[in-house]
Amino acid sequence: MCSIYFFFFLVLFMIEMIVKLLGLGLKGYSAEPFNLFDFIVANLSFVESCVIIIFKRAMIQFSALRI
């Protein structure tokens, strides 16, 4: 599932995206299609990891109610 490597690379790509956005500006960043692809992939991965964490906590709480 979600390993430490997944989170490491997710944080790495998010930092890269933020640095590029700050350096190139929104117009310069969005001018290159590969940057837009990186933006979409990084944000979808972030949303995916948030959903996994939320549902994992919800399942733990739900399983505690079954006991």
Contacts in CASP RR format, 6 or more apart in sequence:
PFRMAT RR
TARGET T0000
AUTHOR 0000-0000-0000
METHOD contacts of the structure
MODEL  1
MCSIYFFFFLVLFMIEMIVKLLGLGLKGYSAEPFNLFDFIVANLSFVESC
VIIIFKRAMIQFSALRI
1 52 0 8 1.000
2 49 0 8 1.000
2 52 0 8 1.000
2 53 0 8 1.000
6 49 0 8 1.000
7 49 0 8 1.000
10 42 0 8 1.000
10 45 0 8 1.000
10 46 0 8 1.000
10 49 0 8 1.000
13 38 0 8 1.000
13 41 0 8 1.000
13 42 0 8 1.000
13 45 0 8 1.000
14 42 0 8 1.000
14 46 0 8 1.000
16 38 0 8 1.000
17 38 0 8 1.000
17 39 0 8 1.000
17 42 0 8 1.000
20 29 0 8 1.000
20 35 0 8 1.000
21 29 0 8 1.000
23 29 0 8 1.000
24 35 0 8 1.000
29 35 0 8 1.000
29 39 0 8 1.000
30 36 0 8 1.000
END
